[in-house]
Amino acid sequence: MNERNFGEVILDLKGISLSFGAMRVLNNISFNVRQGEIRSIIGPNGAGKSSMLNVINGVYHPQEGEITFRGEVRKEMKVHEAAGFGIARTFQNIALFKGMSTLDNIMTGRNLKMKSSMLAQAIYWGKAQKEEIEHRKKVEEIIDFLEIQAIRKTPVGRLPYGMQKRVELGRALAAEPEILLLDEPMAGMNVEEKEDMSRFVLDINDEFGTTIVLIEHDMGVVMDISDRVVVLDYGRQLADGTPDVVRSNQDVIDAYLGVSH
Ligand SMILES: Nc1ncnc2c1ncn2[C@@H]1O[C@H](COP(=O)(O)OP(=O)(O)OP(=O)(O)O)[C@@H](O)[C@H]1O
């Protein structure tokens, strides 16, 4: 991918350290995310990649470091703040309601956007109904975008794995996120499914201007679609830069790229 021009730094992580008991999972990690870029985090299993996403969306609170979001410095992100800032994520293990349809699962992603409470929905039925129709419209747009019209009524538990991952992406998109955190969206997929998912990630970034933070083990995909890549290795930060810079970094070659995963 050619180097693209980006907007300002929207998320800046400085000196982040995170421990669980005696185990240091992240050790003095610093990198930033620019508006509109595809930013990948790579590293071997257990390197701390998912923990890093959990720091960004406020699930984990680092013992050291600073997180600056849109110029505002904080020691940690809170879950509700992250959600309010438009930070949405998908999970390594699919976290959908298996008995519910594709449509209903994606609809749950609208929760944050829904103004009417359950009580208000009961009392002011007309207003709530109008809101419901608007949400439904947005969800239908996402279903069209992800080309999953054929499975809109199917319970997701019956869908093949690759399709479930796509529905999960749809649910995250329903929140109309500013930053989308994708935790191994292509894990367990065949080549064709990976190509489809890569295309959707690129299209989301391109068409909606969504900033993407991606964890992915497939190096071909990462080097192909990322603007910048940060490399973690058992809590340490090994490298940070464009795919070309990272690929030619000797520490990375020694510690990671030379090893198959
Ligand atoms: N809540 C937690 N409590 C204790 N240890 C944790 C917790 N979350 C993560 N860890 C540990 O932190 C380390 C890093 O895990 P993490 O899931 O962040 O790595 P990862 O790079 O995403 O790995 P993978 O590629 O296997 O998903 C692991 O040793 C993991 O067991």
The ligand as an SDF file (V2000), in Angstrom:
LIG
                    3D

 31 33  0  0  0  0  0  0  0  0999 V2000
   -7.2280  -10.4480   32.7790 N   0  0  0  0  0  0  0  0  0  0  0  0
   -6.0530  -11.0680   32.7820 C   0  0  0  0  0  0  0  0  0  0  0  0
   -5.5660  -11.6280   33.9110 N   0  0  0  0  0  0  0  0  0  0  0  0
   -4.3930  -12.2460   33.9200 C   0  0  0  0  0  0  0  0  0  0  0  0
   -3.5800  -12.3620   32.8430 N   0  0  0  0  0  0  0  0  0  0  0  0
   -4.0060  -11.8300   31.6990 C   0  0  0  0  0  0  0  0  0  0  0  0
   -5.2560  -11.1620   31.5920 C   0  0  0  0  0  0  0  0  0  0  0  0
   -5.4070  -10.7220   30.3110 N   0  0  0  0  0  0  0  0  0  0  0  0
   -4.3000  -11.1130   29.6470 C   0  0  0  0  0  0  0  0  0  0  0  0
   -3.4650  -11.7850   30.4780 N   0  0  0  0  0  0  0  0  0  0  0  0
   -2.1680  -12.3470   30.1120 C   0  0  0  0  0  0  0  0  0  0  0  0
   -1.4540  -11.3680   29.4310 O   0  0  0  0  0  0  0  0  0  0  0  0
   -0.6070  -11.9680   28.4510 C   0  0  0  0  0  0  0  0  0  0  0  0
   -0.8640  -11.2980   27.1260 C   0  0  0  0  0  0  0  0  0  0  0  0
   -2.1460  -11.6880   26.6750 O   0  0  0  0  0  0  0  0  0  0  0  0
   -2.8510  -11.0350   25.4210 P   0  0  0  0  0  0  0  0  0  0  0  0
   -4.1510  -11.7540   25.2250 O   0  0  0  0  0  0  0  0  0  0  0  0
   -2.8810   -9.5810   25.5730 O   0  0  0  0  0  0  0  0  0  0  0  0
   -1.8380  -11.4360   24.2680 O   0  0  0  0  0  0  0  0  0  0  0  0
   -2.0420  -11.4800   22.7090 P   0  0  0  0  0  0  0  0  0  0  0  0
   -0.8020  -10.8930   22.1250 O   0  0  0  0  0  0  0  0  0  0  0  0
   -3.3290  -10.8740   22.3330 O   0  0  0  0  0  0  0  0  0  0  0  0
   -2.0600  -13.0400   22.4300 O   0  0  0  0  0  0  0  0  0  0  0  0
   -2.8780  -13.8850   21.3300 P   0  0  0  0  0  0  0  0  0  0  0  0
   -2.2400  -13.6020   20.0170 O   0  0  0  0  0  0  0  0  0  0  0  0
   -2.6690  -15.2870   21.7900 O   0  0  0  0  0  0  0  0  0  0  0  0
   -4.2920  -13.4290   21.4350 O   0  0  0  0  0  0  0  0  0  0  0  0
   -0.9230  -13.4610   28.4410 C   0  0  0  0  0  0  0  0  0  0  0  0
    0.0660  -14.1260   29.1790 O   0  0  0  0  0  0  0  0  0  0  0  0
   -2.2640  -13.5050   29.1340 C   0  0  0  0  0  0  0  0  0  0  0  0
   -2.4400  -14.7360   29.8010 O   0  0  0  0  0  0  0  0  0  0  0  0
  1  2  1  0
  2  3  1  0
  2  7  2  0
  3  4  2  0
  4  5  1  0
  5  6  2  0
  6  7  1  0
  6 10  1  0
  7  8  1  0
  8  9  2  0
  9 10  1  0
 10 11  1  0
 11 12  1  0
 11 30  1  0
 12 13  1  0
 13 14  1  0
 13 28  1  0
 14 15  1  0
 15 16  1  0
 16 17  2  0
 16 18  1  0
 16 19  1  0
 19 20  1  0
 20 21  2  0
 20 22  1  0
 20 23  1  0
 23 24  1  0
 24 25  2  0
 24 26  1  0
 24 27  1  0
 28 29  1  0
 28 30  1  0
 30 31  1  0
M  END
$$$$
